[in-house]
Amino acid sequence: MKCENYFCVYQDNGKCILDEINIDIMGQCDSCIYIDIPKFELEKYKKLLKNKFINEKNI
């Protein structure tokens, strides 16, 4: 089944590797396990993407 949550350990190339899932009241998968990314890594990539966005906007 299709899955767009690339922070979930069960997502692989846009698809969920589980045979079955349950959806909670908010419409989200209740089997999702998020990858824990250290804050310094997250901030580093956010800064890179922000700079890329700003540079492309100024072209």
Z-matrix of the N, CA and C atoms (Angstrom, degrees):
N
C 1 1.434
C 2 1.522 1 109.62
N 3 1.308 2 117.63 1 151.46
C 4 1.450 3 123.61 2 -176.93
C 5 1.527 4 110.90 3 -70.12
N 6 1.331 5 116.75 4 139.68
C 7 1.462 6 122.53 5 176.36
C 8 1.524 7 108.70 6 -145.07
N 9 1.321 8 116.35 7 128.07
C 10 1.460 9 121.12 8 -179.93
C 11 1.527 10 112.55 9 -101.80
N 12 1.326 11 118.17 10 -0.26
C 13 1.459 12 121.28 11 -176.61
C 14 1.528 13 110.24 12 -86.44
N 15 1.322 14 116.71 13 89.01
C 16 1.456 15 120.23 14 -175.79
C 17 1.528 16 112.88 15 -74.87
N 18 1.330 17 118.08 16 -3.60
C 19 1.462 18 120.93 17 173.39
C 20 1.531 19 111.72 18 -87.15
N 21 1.319 20 118.51 19 -7.74
C 22 1.458 21 122.25 20 179.56
C 23 1.533 22 109.94 21 -84.85
N 24 1.329 23 116.37 22 137.29
C 25 1.459 24 119.67 23 -178.73
C 26 1.527 25 112.19 24 -67.85
N 27 1.332 26 118.39 25 -19.49
C 28 1.459 27 121.32 26 -178.51
C 29 1.530 28 113.27 27 -88.62
N 30 1.325 29 118.41 28 -4.79
C 31 1.458 30 121.36 29 -179.71
C 32 1.518 31 109.78 30 -87.59
N 33 1.330 32 116.18 31 131.59
C 34 1.459 33 121.59 32 178.60
C 35 1.521 34 108.93 33 -140.29
N 36 1.322 35 116.58 34 114.82
C 37 1.471 36 122.30 35 -179.54
C 38 1.519 37 112.96 36 52.51
N 39 1.326 38 116.16 37 44.13
C 40 1.467 39 121.04 38 175.72
C 41 1.510 40 114.58 39 81.37
N 42 1.333 41 117.63 40 7.84
C 43 1.458 42 120.69 41 -178.84
C 44 1.523 43 110.22 42 -130.49
N 45 1.330 44 115.71 43 148.26
C 46 1.455 45 121.70 44 175.60
C 47 1.526 46 108.45 45 -83.36
N 48 1.328 47 116.31 46 133.93
C 49 1.460 48 119.72 47 -178.52
C 50 1.533 49 112.72 48 -88.05
N 51 1.354 50 117.10 49 -5.91
C 52 1.463 51 120.28 50 178.78
C 53 1.526 52 110.38 51 -76.80
N 54 1.320 53 116.46 52 147.67
C 55 1.467 54 120.80 53 177.12
C 56 1.521 55 111.81 54 -72.30
N 57 1.332 56 116.64 55 -36.65
C 58 1.457 57 121.85 56 179.72
C 59 1.519 58 109.83 57 -141.48
N 60 1.331 59 115.78 58 148.97
C 61 1.458 60 121.22 59 173.81
C 62 1.521 61 108.25 60 -135.52
N 63 1.312 62 115.74 61 164.14
C 64 1.461 63 122.39 62 171.85
C 65 1.516 64 107.63 63 -116.85
N 66 1.309 65 115.32 64 143.64
C 67 1.453 66 121.61 65 179.57
C 68 1.531 67 108.37 66 -104.13
N 69 1.335 68 116.07 67 132.10
C 70 1.466 69 119.18 68 179.82
C 71 1.523 70 110.81 69 -82.43
N 72 1.305 71 117.25 70 -178.54
C 73 1.464 72 122.34 71 -176.36
C 74 1.535 73 112.60 72 -62.89
N 75 1.339 74 116.74 73 -23.08
C 76 1.465 75 121.02 74 178.49
C 77 1.521 76 112.37 75 -87.56
N 78 1.347 77 117.09 76 -0.20
C 79 1.453 78 121.09 77 179.35
C 80 1.514 79 113.58 78 83.98
N 81 1.331 80 116.30 79 16.59
C 82 1.461 81 120.72 80 -179.17
C 83 1.523 82 110.03 81 -108.99
N 84 1.308 83 115.39 82 153.75
C 85 1.453 84 121.87 83 179.33
C 86 1.529 85 109.45 84 -66.98
N 87 1.328 86 117.11 85 128.34
C 88 1.459 87 118.77 86 179.42
C 89 1.526 88 112.21 87 -89.02
N 90 1.332 89 118.20 88 2.41
C 91 1.460 90 122.10 89 176.09
C 92 1.525 91 112.32 90 -96.46
N 93 1.311 92 116.48 91 -5.81
C 94 1.468 93 121.97 92 -175.07
C 95 1.518 94 111.70 93 -59.51
N 96 1.322 95 115.61 94 131.91
C 97 1.461 96 122.83 95 171.84
C 98 1.527 97 106.02 96 -120.64
N 99 1.316 98 115.84 97 116.15
C 100 1.456 99 120.31 98 -177.56
C 101 1.525 100 111.94 99 -80.75
N 102 1.322 101 114.69 100 142.70
C 103 1.457 102 121.67 101 173.82
C 104 1.520 103 107.68 102 -73.88
N 105 1.316 104 116.61 103 132.15
C 106 1.455 105 121.38 104 178.91
C 107 1.520 106 108.84 105 -88.86
N 108 1.325 107 115.46 106 114.40
C 109 1.462 108 121.18 107 179.70
C 110 1.523 109 108.15 108 -105.97
N 111 1.330 110 117.01 109 125.55
C 112 1.466 111 118.98 110 178.41
C 113 1.532 112 110.79 111 -55.93
N 114 1.326 113 116.15 112 141.43
C 115 1.463 114 121.03 113 -175.43
C 116 1.528 115 112.42 114 -56.14
N 117 1.345 116 118.08 115 -39.71
C 118 1.467 117 119.46 116 -179.27
C 119 1.528 118 111.28 117 -64.14
N 120 1.347 119 118.00 118 -34.70
C 121 1.470 120 120.95 119 177.12
C 122 1.525 121 110.41 120 -68.12
N 123 1.324 122 115.96 121 -45.50
C 124 1.458 123 120.62 122 179.25
C 125 1.519 124 110.83 123 -59.96
N 126 1.320 125 117.26 124 -46.16
C 127 1.464 126 121.02 125 179.76
C 128 1.527 127 111.48 126 -63.03
N 129 1.322 128 117.11 127 -37.74
C 130 1.464 129 121.40 128 179.02
C 131 1.530 130 110.10 129 -61.03
N 132 1.326 131 117.20 130 -47.72
C 133 1.461 132 120.74 131 -178.16
C 134 1.526 133 112.19 132 -72.12
N 135 1.325 134 116.84 133 -34.51
C 136 1.461 135 119.26 134 175.26
C 137 1.523 136 110.64 135 -61.62
N 138 1.337 137 116.13 136 -42.24
C 139 1.464 138 120.76 137 179.73
C 140 1.526 139 110.47 138 -64.26
N 141 1.334 140 117.27 139 -43.50
C 142 1.472 141 120.85 140 178.34
C 143 1.527 142 111.23 141 -60.23
N 144 1.322 143 116.22 142 -46.25
C 145 1.460 144 119.68 143 -178.98
C 146 1.522 145 112.12 144 -67.72
N 147 1.335 146 116.16 145 -38.07
C 148 1.460 147 119.46 146 177.99
C 149 1.521 148 110.47 147 -62.85
N 150 1.344 149 116.54 148 -44.54
C 151 1.465 150 120.37 149 178.61
C 152 1.526 151 111.36 150 -62.90
N 153 1.316 152 117.07 151 -39.86
C 154 1.462 153 120.95 152 178.03
C 155 1.525 154 109.98 153 -62.42
N 156 1.314 155 116.58 154 -43.94
C 157 1.464 156 121.26 155 179.21
C 158 1.523 157 111.17 156 -61.33
N 159 1.324 158 115.99 157 -45.87
C 160 1.465 159 120.73 158 -179.45
C 161 1.519 160 110.22 159 -63.72
N 162 1.330 161 118.23 160 -43.40
C 163 1.463 162 121.76 161 179.50
C 164 1.516 163 111.83 162 -63.65
N 165 1.321 164 117.62 163 -41.40
C 166 1.466 165 120.61 164 178.98
C 167 1.520 166 111.19 165 -68.49
N 168 1.305 167 117.10 166 -34.22
C 169 1.464 168 121.74 167 179.77
C 170 1.520 169 110.94 168 -67.27
N 171 1.339 170 116.71 169 -31.89
C 172 1.458 171 121.52 170 -177.45
C 173 1.524 172 113.56 171 -85.84
N 174 1.313 173 117.86 172 -2.17
C 175 1.473 174 120.24 173 -179.03
C 176 1.491 175 110.93 174 -75.70
